[in-house]
Amino acid sequence: MNSKGVTPVIATVLLLTISVAATASAYTFITTVQEDVQSSFEDEMRMSELEAQSDLNIEYAYENSDGDLLVNIRNTGSIPLIFQNEDQINVLMFIDFSPLNGGEGWEFEDESLQQAELVEIDPQETVTLNTGESFPDEGDDELWLEITGPYRTSSTHVCHPTDRPSC
């Protein structure tokens, strides 16, 4: 008899090879997914830790000799905050709920900071920002200031105009 087909030995070898290949593929897939999930979780935890350790506060708003509104900001967190890194500004300012020139319309009052590529404010350190906006006169409406910074930090200050050069 002349029968054509796969012998039982070859069939067994083929089944074992397919099983090993499927197992290896499943192992590789599961390992990759597990590593991605673990990496994502670690990044999320790192970011949560940075957010918990960082904070900033608008301490004082006042008028300079040119009539501009200046704002003193203090890093009240326990880690340094990067306000500016090369051309990237990490702190946005809003006045009366509108972004000040896209949020980036402020300048450092200290000209050496304005020229620096990296401006990092250490914990409990203050920095003065010039809004470029006119200080509100007595009788003007109150002015809402908001600063948002790195790691979801933010602070709000309401400036009630008086006859004094501060609010």
MOVENZI-V599582 format. One record per residue. N is the residue number from 1. RES is the residue in one letter. PHI is phi in whole degrees, 0 to 359 (none if undefined). Layout:
[[N | RES | PHI] [N | RES | PHI]]
This chain:
[[1 | M | none] [2 | N | 250] [3 | S | 253] [4 | K | 253] [5 | G | 157] [6 | V | 265] [7 | T | 289] [8 | P | 301] [9 | V | 292] [10 | I | 293] [11 | A | 299] [12 | T | 295] [13 | V | 297] [14 | L | 297] [15 | L | 298] [16 | L | 296] [17 | T | 296] [18 | I | 296] [19 | S | 296] [20 | V | 295] [21 | A | 297] [22 | A | 295] [23 | T | 295] [24 | A | 296] [25 | S | 296] [26 | A | 297] [27 | Y | 298] [28 | T | 298] [29 | F | 298] [30 | I | 295] [31 | T | 296] [32 | T | 296] [33 | V | 298] [34 | Q | 297] [35 | E | 294] [36 | D | 296] [37 | V | 295] [38 | Q | 296] [39 | S | 297] [40 | S | 297] [41 | F | 296] [42 | E | 296] [43 | D | 297] [44 | E | 296] [45 | M | 294] [46 | R | 298] [47 | M | 293] [48 | S | 298] [49 | E | 294] [50 | L | 296] [51 | E | 297] [52 | A | 291] [53 | Q | 268] [54 | S | 246] [55 | D | 192] [56 | L | 219] [57 | N | 216] [58 | I | 282] [59 | E | 267] [60 | Y | 200] [61 | A | 233] [62 | Y | 206] [63 | E | 260] [64 | N | 269] [65 | S | 293] [66 | D | 271] [67 | G | 88] [68 | D | 277] [69 | L | 273] [70 | L | 253] [71 | V | 230] [72 | N | 268] [73 | I | 244] [74 | R | 245] [75 | N | 280] [76 | T | 264] [77 | G | 272] [78 | S | 250] [79 | I | 230] [80 | P | 294] [81 | L | 247] [82 | I | 270] [83 | F | 280] [84 | Q | 210] [85 | N | 226] [86 | E | 55] [87 | D | 264] [88 | Q | 266] [89 | I | 262] [90 | N | 258] [91 | V | 236] [92 | L | 249] [93 | M | 239] [94 | F | 235] [95 | I | 238] [96 | D | 50] [97 | F | 69] [98 | S | 246] [99 | P | 295] [100 | L | 284] [101 | N | 50] [102 | G | 76] [103 | G | 93] [104 | E | 255] [105 | G | 275] [106 | W | 253] [107 | E | 225] [108 | F | 288] [109 | E | 291] [110 | D | 283] [111 | E | 296] [112 | S | 293] [113 | L | 290] [114 | Q | 299] [115 | Q | 272] [116 | A | 287] [117 | E | 284] [118 | L | 237] [119 | V | 240] [120 | E | 241] [121 | I | 259] [122 | D | 287] [123 | P | 304] [124 | Q | 69] [125 | E | 274] [126 | T | 246] [127 | V | 218] [128 | T | 254] [129 | L | 249] [130 | N | 262] [131 | T | 284] [132 | G | 77] [133 | E | 267] [134 | S | 289] [135 | F | 294] [136 | P | 292] [137 | D | 275] [138 | E | 300] [139 | G | 98] [140 | D | 289] [141 | D | 292] [142 | E | 297] [143 | L | 243] [144 | W | 263] [145 | L | 249] [146 | E | 220] [147 | I | 240] [148 | T | 239] [149 | G | 230] [150 | P | 298] [151 | Y | 59] [152 | R | 61] [153 | T | 278] [154 | S | 200] [155 | S | 209] [156 | T | 235] [157 | H | 218] [158 | V | 257] [159 | C | 259] [160 | H | 266] [161 | P | 298] [162 | T | 225] [163 | D | 276] [164 | R | 266] [165 | P | 275] [166 | S | 213] [167 | C | 208]]
